[in-house]
Amino acid sequence: MPNIKVFSGSSHVDLAQKICDRLGIEQGKVVTKKFSNGECSVEIGESVRGEDVYIVQSGCDEVNDMLMELLIMINACKIASACRVTALIPCFPYARQDKKDKSRAPISAKLVANMLSVAGADHIITMDLHASQIQGFFDIPVDNLYAEPAVIKWIKENIQDWRNSCIVSPDAGGAKRLIEAGASKVYAICTHGIFSGPAITRINESVFEAVVVTNTIPQEERQKQAPKIQCIDISIILAEASCTIITEEAQHHVVVIEKTSPVNTSCK
């Protein structure tokens, strides 16, 4: 069985390190930079010949640069004779452009799927796709994981009276209407905290008790700007999914473990 090597792109080094800590391995050496003309440059700093390689890169911040960097990293590992290359993409870029909703509109999510396959990806791991049919854009295996177990765990641990709460899916003005209808506290919970444009200002001015997101996207700076933002660590889910791929087990058992110790690393 090949060894596991996990490399991180520029988008979310902290999450990659958490995954490595869960797996009990060192993070792979890679140097990413930009040339003066803006082109991405990647140097894999160790041999990957015959290895099972995982590349962690999320679709956030400078999305186009992060995507290009991911494609180059995949291709660099593939042509360096990696046994298998898995792209671990917590927040899938261009996922909302998954259908032709007007004349001459592109289906950009399909294009991204094609690019990942052509670059040399053998497997995709992602989380809470905008639309599950995106999995069908690929001719390679895609594991669309769910943050739901981690969210349920957070609710039970952080909302004292959670048994008397209700879960709704409101529109933008729903929080205010819930308060007017007698709700004592309103929490907003989602998987991918993109928080573009004036989102931070709106959160600070909102009636939400907390806005809870996962760390599929880095949130440290946003949490400094908006104290209401709270973050759920989903590295355990991604680490478990990686292990099940290596050991070729079914993934129906991939859930949040109630302790913070590393996952079973028998997959190593």
FIRO-242608 format. One record per residue (C-alpha): residue number from 1; x negated, y, z negated; residue in one letter. Coordinates in Angstrom, 1 decimal. Last residue first. Layout:
N
+------+--------+--------+--------+------+
! resi !     xx !     yy !     zz ! resn !
+------+--------+--------+--------+------+
!  NUM !      X !      Y !      Z !    A !
...
+------+--------+--------+--------+------+
This chain:
268
+------+--------+--------+--------+------+
! resi !     xx !     yy !     zz ! resn !
+------+--------+--------+--------+------+
!  268 !    0.9 !    4.7 !   -6.8 !    K !
!  267 !    4.6 !    3.6 !   -6.7 !    C !
!  266 !    4.2 !    2.3 !  -10.3 !    S !
!  265 !    4.2 !    5.9 !  -11.2 !    T !
!  264 !    7.3 !    5.8 !  -13.4 !    N !
!  263 !    8.3 !    9.4 !  -13.7 !    V !
!  262 !    6.2 !   11.7 !  -15.8 !    P !
!  261 !    7.6 !   12.8 !  -19.3 !    S !
!  260 !   10.1 !   15.6 !  -19.5 !    T !
!  259 !   13.0 !   13.6 !  -20.9 !    K !
!  258 !   16.6 !   13.2 !  -19.9 !    E !
!  257 !   15.8 !   11.9 !  -16.5 !    I !
!  256 !   17.6 !   13.5 !  -13.6 !    V !
!  255 !   18.9 !   11.1 !  -11.1 !    V !
!  254 !   17.7 !    9.0 !   -8.2 !    V !
!  253 !   19.5 !    5.7 !   -8.6 !    H !
!  252 !   21.2 !    5.8 !   -5.2 !    H !
!  251 !   17.8 !    6.1 !   -3.6 !    Q !
!  250 !   17.4 !    2.5 !   -2.5 !    A !
!  249 !   13.8 !    1.2 !   -2.9 !    E !
!  248 !   11.1 !    1.3 !   -0.3 !    E !
!  247 !    8.3 !    1.6 !   -2.9 !    T !
!  246 !    6.9 !    4.7 !   -1.2 !    I !
!  245 !   10.3 !    6.1 !   -0.3 !    I !
!  244 !   11.5 !    5.5 !   -3.9 !    T !
!  243 !    8.5 !    7.3 !   -5.3 !    C !
!  242 !    9.1 !   10.4 !   -3.2 !    S !
!  241 !   12.7 !   10.5 !   -4.3 !    A !
!  240 !   11.6 !   10.2 !   -7.9 !    E !
!  239 !    9.2 !   13.2 !   -7.4 !    A !
!  238 !   11.9 !   15.3 !   -5.7 !    L !
!  237 !   14.4 !   14.6 !   -8.5 !    I !
!  236 !   11.8 !   15.3 !  -11.3 !    I !
!  235 !   10.8 !   18.6 !   -9.6 !    S !
!  234 !   14.4 !   19.9 !   -9.9 !    I !
!  233 !   13.6 !   22.5 !  -12.6 !    D !
!  232 !   16.7 !   24.6 !  -13.4 !    I !
!  231 !   16.3 !   28.4 !  -13.4 !    C !
!  230 !   18.1 !   31.2 !  -15.2 !    Q !
!  229 !   18.9 !   34.6 !  -13.6 !    I !
!  228 !   20.6 !   37.0 !  -16.1 !    K !
!  227 !   17.2 !   38.6 !  -16.9 !    P !
!  226 !   17.2 !   40.2 !  -13.4 !    A !
!  225 !   13.9 !   41.9 !  -12.3 !    Q !
!  224 !   11.7 !   39.5 !  -14.3 !    K !
!  223 !   13.8 !   36.6 !  -13.2 !    Q !
!  222 !   13.3 !   37.6 !   -9.6 !    R !
!  221 !    9.5 !   37.5 !  -10.0 !    E !
!  220 !    9.6 !   33.9 !  -11.4 !    E !
!  219 !   12.2 !   32.5 !   -9.0 !    Q !
!  218 !   10.3 !   30.4 !   -6.6 !    P !
!  217 !   12.7 !   28.6 !   -4.2 !    I !
!  216 !   13.8 !   25.0 !   -4.7 !    T !
!  215 !   13.6 !   26.1 !   -8.3 !    N !
!  214 !   17.2 !   25.6 !   -9.1 !    T !
!  213 !   19.8 !   28.4 !   -9.7 !    V !
!  212 !   21.8 !   29.7 !  -12.6 !    V !
!  211 !   23.3 !   33.2 !  -12.7 !    V !
!  210 !   24.1 !   34.0 !  -16.3 !    A !
!  209 !   26.9 !   35.6 !  -18.3 !    E !
!  208 !   28.2 !   37.0 !  -15.1 !    F !
!  207 !   30.1 !   40.3 !  -15.2 !    V !
!  206 !   27.9 !   41.8 !  -12.5 !    S !
!  205 !   25.7 !   44.9 !  -12.5 !    E !
!  204 !   22.4 !   43.0 !  -13.0 !    N !
!  203 !   23.5 !   40.5 !  -10.4 !    I !
!  202 !   24.5 !   43.2 !   -7.9 !    R !
!  201 !   21.1 !   44.9 !   -8.3 !    T !
!  200 !   19.3 !   41.5 !   -7.7 !    I !
!  199 !   21.4 !   40.7 !   -4.6 !    A !
!  198 !   20.8 !   44.1 !   -2.9 !    P !
!  197 !   19.1 !   42.4 !    0.1 !    G !
!  196 !   18.2 !   38.7 !   -0.3 !    S !
!  195 !   18.8 !   36.7 !   -3.5 !    F !
!  194 !   17.7 !   33.3 !   -2.0 !    I !
!  193 !   18.7 !   31.3 !   -5.1 !    G !
!  192 !   19.2 !   27.8 !   -3.5 !    H !
!  191 !   21.2 !   25.4 !   -5.7 !    T !
!  190 !   24.0 !   27.4 !   -7.1 !    C !
!  189 !   25.6 !   28.2 !  -10.4 !    I !
!  188 !   27.5 !   31.4 !  -11.4 !    A !
!  187 !   28.5 !   31.5 !  -15.0 !    Y !
!  186 !   31.6 !   33.3 !  -16.3 !    V !
!  185 !   32.4 !   33.8 !  -20.0 !    K !
!  184 !   35.5 !   34.5 !  -22.0 !    S !
!  183 !   37.9 !   33.7 !  -19.1 !    A !
!  182 !   41.2 !   35.6 !  -19.6 !    G !
!  181 !   42.6 !   36.2 !  -16.2 !    A !
!  180 !   40.8 !   39.5 !  -15.9 !    E !
!  179 !   37.5 !   37.7 !  -16.5 !    I !
!  178 !   38.4 !   35.1 !  -13.8 !    L !
!  177 !   39.4 !   38.0 !  -11.4 !    R !
!  176 !   36.0 !   39.6 !  -11.9 !    K !
!  175 !   34.2 !   36.4 !  -11.2 !    A !
!  174 !   36.3 !   35.7 !   -8.1 !    G !
!  173 !   35.4 !   38.9 !   -6.2 !    G !
!  172 !   32.8 !   37.2 !   -4.0 !    A !
!  171 !   34.8 !   34.1 !   -3.3 !    D !
!  170 !   35.5 !   31.5 !   -5.9 !    P !
!  169 !   34.5 !   27.8 !   -6.2 !    S !
!  168 !   35.8 !   26.7 !   -9.6 !    V !
!  167 !   34.6 !   24.7 !  -12.5 !    I !
!  166 !   36.5 !   24.7 !  -15.8 !    C !
!  165 !   35.3 !   24.9 !  -19.3 !    S !
!  164 !   36.7 !   23.3 !  -22.5 !    N !
!  163 !   34.2 !   20.4 !  -22.5 !    R !
!  162 !   31.4 !   23.0 !  -22.0 !    W !
!  161 !   31.9 !   24.6 !  -25.4 !    D !
!  160 !   28.2 !   25.0 !  -26.1 !    Q !
!  159 !   27.1 !   25.8 !  -22.6 !    I !
!  158 !   23.3 !   25.3 !  -22.4 !    N !
!  157 !   22.6 !   21.6 !  -22.8 !    E !
!  156 !   25.8 !   20.2 !  -21.2 !    K !
!  155 !   25.7 !   22.8 !  -18.4 !    I !
!  154 !   22.0 !   22.1 !  -17.7 !    W !
!  153 !   22.5 !   18.3 !  -17.4 !    K !
!  152 !   25.4 !   18.9 !  -15.0 !    I !
!  151 !   23.2 !   21.1 !  -12.9 !    V !
!  150 !   20.4 !   18.6 !  -12.8 !    A !
!  149 !   22.8 !   15.8 !  -11.8 !    P !
!  148 !   24.3 !   18.1 !   -9.1 !    E !
!  147 !   21.0 !   19.1 !   -7.4 !    A !
!  146 !   21.7 !   16.7 !   -4.5 !    Y !
!  145 !   19.2 !   15.1 !   -2.2 !    L !
!  144 !   19.4 !   15.0 !    1.5 !    N !
!  143 !   17.0 !   12.2 !    2.6 !    D !
!  142 !   16.3 !   12.3 !    6.3 !    V !
!  141 !   14.9 !    9.4 !    8.3 !    P !
!  140 !   13.7 !   10.2 !   11.8 !    I !
!  139 !   15.8 !   10.8 !   14.9 !    D !
!  138 !   16.9 !   14.2 !   13.5 !    F !
!  137 !   19.8 !   16.4 !   14.3 !    F !
!  136 !   22.1 !   14.0 !   12.5 !    G !
!  135 !   20.7 !   15.1 !    9.1 !    Q !
!  134 !   22.1 !   18.5 !   10.0 !    I !
!  133 !   25.5 !   17.0 !    9.7 !    Q !
!  132 !   25.3 !   17.5 !    5.9 !    S !
!  131 !   25.9 !   21.2 !    6.2 !    A !
!  130 !   24.1 !   23.8 !    4.1 !    H !
!  129 !   21.7 !   21.1 !    3.1 !    L !
!  128 !   21.7 !   20.3 !   -0.7 !    D !
!  127 !   18.0 !   19.3 !   -1.0 !    M !
!  126 !   15.4 !   18.1 !    1.4 !    T !
!  125 !   13.2 !   15.1 !    2.1 !    I !
!  124 !   12.2 !   14.5 !    5.7 !    I !
!  123 !   10.4 !   11.5 !    7.1 !    H !
!  122 !    7.9 !   10.7 !    9.9 !    D !
!  121 !    6.8 !   14.3 !   10.6 !    A !
!  120 !    4.6 !   14.5 !   13.7 !    G !
!  119 !    4.8 !   18.1 !   14.9 !    A !
!  118 !    7.3 !   16.8 !   17.5 !    V !
!  117 !    9.6 !   15.7 !   14.7 !    S !
!  116 !    9.3 !   19.0 !   12.8 !    L !
!  115 !    9.9 !   21.0 !   16.0 !    M !
!  114 !   13.0 !   19.0 !   16.9 !    N !
!  113 !   14.6 !   19.5 !   13.5 !    A !
!  112 !   13.8 !   23.2 !   13.7 !    V !
!  111 !   15.6 !   23.3 !   17.1 !    L !
!  110 !   18.6 !   21.5 !   15.6 !    K !
!  109 !   18.8 !   24.1 !   12.8 !    A !
!  108 !   18.6 !   26.8 !   15.4 !    S !
!  107 !   21.8 !   25.9 !   17.2 !    I !
!  106 !   21.7 !   28.8 !   19.5 !    P !
!  105 !   24.6 !   31.2 !   20.2 !    A !
!  104 !   25.4 !   31.7 !   23.9 !    R !
!  103 !   29.1 !   32.1 !   23.2 !    S !
!  102 !   30.0 !   32.0 !   19.5 !    K !
!  101 !   30.0 !   29.6 !   16.6 !    D !
!  100 !   27.5 !   27.1 !   18.0 !    K !
!   99 !   26.6 !   25.1 !   15.0 !    K !
!   98 !   23.9 !   24.6 !   12.4 !    D !
!   97 !   22.5 !   28.1 !   12.0 !    Q !
!   96 !   23.0 !   28.0 !    8.2 !    R !
!   95 !   20.2 !   25.5 !    7.9 !    A !
!   94 !   17.6 !   27.9 !    9.4 !    Y !
!   93 !   15.0 !   26.8 !    6.9 !    P !
!   92 !   15.7 !   23.8 !    4.7 !    F !
!   91 !   15.3 !   24.7 !    1.0 !    C !
!   90 !   13.5 !   21.8 !   -0.8 !    P !
!   89 !   11.4 !   20.9 !    2.2 !    I !
!   88 !    9.3 !   17.8 !    1.5 !    L !
!   87 !    7.9 !   16.9 !    4.9 !    A !
!   86 !    6.7 !   13.2 !    4.8 !    T !
!   85 !    3.7 !   12.2 !    6.8 !    V !
!   84 !    2.9 !    8.5 !    7.2 !    R !
!   83 !   -0.4 !    6.6 !    7.6 !    C !
!   82 !   -2.4 !    9.8 !    8.0 !    A !
!   81 !   -4.8 !    9.5 !   11.0 !    S !
!   80 !   -6.3 !   13.0 !   11.0 !    A !
!   79 !   -4.0 !   13.8 !   14.0 !    I !
!   78 !   -1.0 !   13.3 !   11.6 !    K !
!   77 !   -2.5 !   15.4 !    8.8 !    C !
!   76 !   -3.2 !   18.4 !   11.0 !    A !
!   75 !    0.2 !   18.0 !   12.7 !    N !
!   74 !    2.1 !   18.1 !    9.4 !    I !
!   73 !    0.0 !   21.1 !    8.2 !    M !
!   72 !    0.6 !   23.0 !   11.5 !    I !
!   71 !    4.3 !   22.5 !   11.3 !    L !
!   70 !    4.4 !   23.6 !    7.6 !    L !
!   69 !    2.5 !   26.7 !    8.4 !    E !
!   68 !    4.9 !   27.5 !   11.2 !    M !
!   67 !    7.8 !   27.1 !    8.9 !    L !
!   66 !    6.3 !   29.2 !    6.2 !    M !
!   65 !    5.4 !   32.0 !    8.7 !    D !
!   64 !    9.0 !   32.0 !   10.0 !    N !
!   63 !   10.5 !   32.0 !    6.5 !    V !
!   62 !    8.5 !   34.9 !    5.1 !    E !
!   61 !   10.2 !   34.6 !    1.7 !    D !
!   60 !   11.8 !   31.1 !    1.7 !    C !
!   59 !   12.1 !   27.8 !    3.6 !    G !
!   58 !   10.2 !   25.6 !    1.2 !    S !
!   57 !    7.0 !   23.7 !    1.8 !    Q !
!   56 !    5.7 !   20.5 !    0.1 !    V !
!   55 !    3.7 !   18.2 !    2.3 !    I !
!   54 !    3.7 !   14.5 !    1.3 !    Y !
!   53 !    1.0 !   12.2 !    2.8 !    V !
!   52 !    0.9 !    8.4 !    2.6 !    D !
!   51 !   -2.8 !    7.8 !    3.3 !    E !
!   50 !   -4.5 !    5.8 !    6.1 !    G !
!   49 !   -6.9 !    8.6 !    6.9 !    R !
!   48 !   -6.0 !   11.6 !    4.7 !    V !
!   47 !   -9.5 !   12.8 !    4.1 !    S !
!   46 !  -10.0 !   16.0 !    2.1 !    E !
!   45 !   -9.8 !   19.8 !    2.5 !    G !
!   44 !   -7.0 !   20.1 !    5.0 !    I !
!   43 !   -7.6 !   23.4 !    6.7 !    E !
!   42 !   -4.7 !   25.5 !    7.8 !    V !
!   41 !   -4.6 !   28.8 !    9.7 !    S !
!   40 !   -1.5 !   30.8 !   10.5 !    C !
!   39 !   -1.7 !   33.5 !   13.2 !    E !
!   38 !   -1.2 !   37.1 !   12.1 !    G !
!   37 !   -3.7 !   38.7 !   14.4 !    N !
!   36 !   -6.3 !   39.1 !   11.6 !    S !
!   35 !   -6.1 !   35.3 !   11.0 !    F !
!   34 !   -3.9 !   34.1 !    8.2 !    K !
!   33 !   -4.7 !   31.7 !    5.4 !    K !
!   32 !   -4.0 !   28.2 !    4.1 !    T !
!   31 !   -6.7 !   26.1 !    2.4 !    V !
!   30 !   -5.8 !   22.5 !    1.4 !    V !
!   29 !   -6.9 !   20.2 !   -1.4 !    K !
!   28 !   -4.4 !   17.6 !   -2.5 !    G !
!   27 !   -2.6 !   18.0 !   -5.8 !    Q !
!   26 !   -3.9 !   15.5 !   -8.4 !    E !
!   25 !   -1.7 !   12.6 !   -9.4 !    I !
!   24 !    0.6 !   11.6 !  -12.3 !    G !
!   23 !    3.8 !   11.5 !  -10.3 !    L !
!   22 !    5.5 !   14.0 !  -12.5 !    R !
!   21 !    2.4 !   16.2 !  -12.6 !    D !
!   20 !    2.2 !   16.1 !   -8.8 !    C !
!   19 !    5.9 !   17.2 !   -8.6 !    I !
!   18 !    5.2 !   20.1 !  -11.0 !    K !
!   17 !    2.1 !   21.1 !   -8.9 !    Q !
!   16 !    4.2 !   21.1 !   -5.7 !    A !
!   15 !    6.8 !   23.3 !   -7.5 !    L !
!   14 !    4.2 !   25.8 !   -8.5 !    D !
!   13 !    2.6 !   25.9 !   -5.0 !    V !
!   12 !    5.9 !   27.1 !   -3.6 !    H !
!   11 !    5.7 !   28.9 !   -0.2 !    S !
!   10 !    2.0 !   28.7 !    0.6 !    S !
!    9 !    2.0 !   25.1 !    1.7 !    G !
!    8 !    1.4 !   22.3 !   -0.8 !    S !
!    7 !   -0.3 !   19.0 !   -0.3 !    F !
!    6 !    0.6 !   15.7 !   -2.0 !    V !
!    5 !   -1.4 !   12.6 !   -1.4 !    K !
!    4 !   -0.1 !    9.1 !   -2.2 !    I !
!    3 !   -2.3 !    6.0 !   -1.7 !    N !
!    2 !   -1.5 !    3.4 !    0.9 !    P !
!    1 !    0.0 !    0.0 !    0.0 !    M !
+------+--------+--------+--------+------+
